[in-house]
């Protein structure tokens, strides 16, 4: 039973770490990256639809993304959704068949702002991991009558080690992203 609780906590914490890394990928650095566009929702016939389902994204140059819609009627909606995306600062242009997005150079001040955004996302992920730990500890405490105090103490130490490892993984991903952001 203890192993089940710890295994579930581990998989949920793994998903939280992956979610944090995905969130980090949506914050732009000096280079254009198709992952920046993964959370953009386009109003497609009244339904918010992820951009990746409506178009292919290509990265021909360091600061340029080409968005080729599968349905040419969605071109204006895609262009509008990209323009309204916060923290992107891009001004897309539309030539009738594709949307070309050229990302401007980041200033030092803007890079520092993005570092703050990434740190906030990392803290949210850590809070999520700690919430998973708290729920798992409650689940272990519920098993107290079935297992001994020694087993419970050992399980809590394992849970703490698991939590520490996942928080460290988030911190490592944060350091890599900060380095990438501050690199000119």
C-alpha positions as CSV (number, residue, x, y, z in Angstrom):
1,X,0.0,0.0,0.0
2,X,2.9,2.4,0.8
3,X,4.5,1.6,-2.5
4,X,1.3,2.5,-4.3
5,X,1.0,5.8,-2.6
6,X,4.7,6.6,-3.3
7,X,4.5,5.5,-6.9
8,X,1.4,7.6,-7.6
9,X,3.1,10.6,-5.9
10,X,6.2,10.0,-8.1
11,X,4.2,9.9,-11.4
12,X,2.2,13.0,-10.4
13,X,5.4,14.9,-9.5
14,X,7.0,13.8,-12.8
15,X,4.0,15.3,-14.6
16,X,4.3,18.5,-12.6
17,X,8.0,18.8,-13.6
18,X,7.2,18.2,-17.3
19,X,4.5,20.8,-17.1
20,X,6.9,23.3,-15.7
21,X,9.4,22.6,-18.5
22,X,6.6,23.0,-21.0
23,X,5.7,26.3,-19.4
24,X,9.3,27.4,-19.6
25,X,9.3,26.7,-23.3
26,X,6.5,29.1,-23.9
27,X,8.7,32.0,-22.6
28,X,10.7,33.4,-25.5
29,X,14.4,33.8,-25.6
30,X,16.4,35.6,-28.3
31,X,15.6,32.8,-30.7
32,X,12.3,31.9,-32.4
33,X,11.0,28.5,-31.3
34,X,7.8,26.8,-32.4
35,X,7.1,25.9,-28.8
36,X,6.4,29.6,-28.1
37,X,3.2,29.1,-30.1
38,X,1.9,25.9,-28.4
39,X,-0.5,27.7,-26.0
40,X,-1.9,30.1,-28.6
41,X,-5.7,29.6,-29.0
42,X,-7.2,30.7,-32.3
43,X,-10.9,31.6,-32.6
44,X,-11.7,29.2,-35.3
45,X,-15.4,29.4,-36.3
46,X,-16.3,30.4,-32.7
47,X,-14.2,27.7,-31.0
48,X,-10.9,28.3,-29.3
49,X,-8.6,25.9,-31.1
50,X,-4.8,25.4,-30.5
51,X,-2.7,26.9,-33.3
52,X,-0.8,23.5,-33.8
53,X,-4.1,22.0,-34.9
54,X,-4.7,24.7,-37.5
55,X,-1.3,25.2,-39.0
56,X,2.2,23.9,-39.4
57,X,5.0,25.9,-37.8
58,X,8.5,26.2,-39.5
59,X,11.6,27.9,-38.2
60,X,13.6,29.0,-41.3
61,X,15.7,31.6,-39.5
62,X,16.8,32.4,-36.0
63,X,14.1,34.9,-35.3
64,X,11.4,34.0,-37.8
65,X,8.6,31.5,-37.7
66,X,6.4,30.7,-40.7
67,X,2.9,29.6,-39.9
68,X,1.2,27.8,-42.8
69,X,-2.5,27.2,-42.1
70,X,-4.2,24.1,-43.3
71,X,-7.3,26.1,-44.0
72,X,-6.6,29.5,-45.7
73,X,-9.8,31.0,-44.3
74,X,-8.3,30.8,-40.8
75,X,-5.4,33.1,-41.9
76,X,-6.8,36.3,-40.4
77,X,-7.8,34.6,-37.1
78,X,-4.3,33.1,-36.8
79,X,-2.7,36.4,-37.4
80,X,-5.0,38.1,-34.8
81,X,-4.3,35.4,-32.2
82,X,-0.6,35.7,-32.6
83,X,-0.8,39.5,-32.4
84,X,-2.8,39.3,-29.1
85,X,-0.4,36.8,-27.5
86,X,1.0,38.4,-24.3
87,X,4.8,38.4,-23.7
88,X,5.5,37.7,-27.4
89,X,5.9,41.2,-28.8
90,X,5.6,40.0,-32.4
91,X,3.9,41.7,-35.3
92,X,2.8,39.0,-37.7
93,X,2.5,39.7,-41.5
94,X,0.2,37.9,-43.8
95,X,0.9,37.4,-47.5
96,X,-2.3,35.5,-48.4
97,X,-0.9,32.0,-47.9
98,X,1.3,32.1,-44.8
99,X,1.8,34.2,-41.7
100,X,5.4,35.3,-41.2
101,X,6.3,36.1,-37.5
102,X,9.6,37.9,-36.9
103,X,10.4,38.3,-33.3
104,X,12.2,41.5,-32.3
105,X,15.5,41.5,-30.4
106,X,15.1,41.4,-26.6
107,X,16.4,44.3,-24.6
108,X,18.2,43.7,-21.3
109,X,15.2,45.0,-19.4
110,X,12.8,42.7,-21.3
111,X,15.1,39.7,-20.6
112,X,15.0,40.5,-16.9
113,X,11.2,40.6,-17.0
114,X,11.1,37.2,-18.7
115,X,13.4,35.9,-15.9
116,X,10.9,37.0,-13.4
117,X,8.1,35.3,-15.4
118,X,10.0,32.1,-15.5
119,X,10.8,32.2,-11.7
120,X,7.1,32.7,-11.0
121,X,6.2,29.7,-13.2
122,X,8.9,27.7,-11.3
123,X,7.5,28.7,-8.0
124,X,4.0,27.6,-9.1
125,X,5.4,24.2,-10.1
126,X,7.1,23.8,-6.8
127,X,3.9,24.7,-4.9
128,X,2.1,22.0,-7.0
129,X,4.8,19.4,-6.1
130,X,4.5,20.3,-2.4
131,X,0.7,20.0,-2.7
132,X,1.1,16.5,-4.2
133,X,3.4,15.7,-1.2
134,X,0.8,16.9,1.3
135,X,-1.9,14.8,-0.3
136,X,0.4,11.7,-0.3
137,X,1.3,12.3,3.3
138,X,-2.4,12.4,4.2
139,X,-2.9,9.2,2.3
140,X,0.0,7.6,4.3
141,X,-1.4,8.9,7.6
142,X,-4.7,7.2,6.7
143,X,-2.8,3.9,6.5
144,X,-1.4,4.4,10.0
145,X,-3.7,1.9,11.6
146,X,-2.7,-0.8,9.0
147,X,1.0,-0.3,9.2
148,X,3.4,0.4,12.0
149,X,4.9,3.8,13.1
150,X,8.3,2.7,11.8
151,X,7.0,1.9,8.4
152,X,5.1,5.2,8.3
153,X,8.3,7.1,9.3
154,X,10.3,5.3,6.6
155,X,7.6,6.1,4.0
156,X,7.6,9.8,4.9
157,X,11.4,10.0,4.5
158,X,11.0,8.4,1.0
159,X,8.3,10.9,0.2
160,X,10.5,13.8,1.4
161,X,13.4,12.5,-0.7
162,X,11.0,12.2,-3.8
163,X,9.8,15.7,-3.2
164,X,13.3,17.1,-2.8
165,X,14.4,15.4,-6.1
166,X,11.5,16.9,-8.1
167,X,11.9,20.4,-6.6
168,X,15.7,20.1,-7.5
169,X,14.7,19.1,-11.1
170,X,12.5,22.2,-11.4
171,X,15.3,24.4,-10.0
172,X,17.7,22.9,-12.6
173,X,15.3,23.6,-15.4
174,X,14.9,27.1,-14.1
175,X,18.7,27.7,-14.1
176,X,19.0,26.5,-17.7
177,X,16.1,28.7,-18.8
178,X,17.6,31.7,-17.0
179,X,20.9,31.1,-18.6
180,X,19.2,30.9,-22.0
181,X,17.3,34.1,-21.4
182,X,20.3,36.1,-20.3
183,X,22.5,34.9,-23.1
184,X,22.8,37.5,-25.8
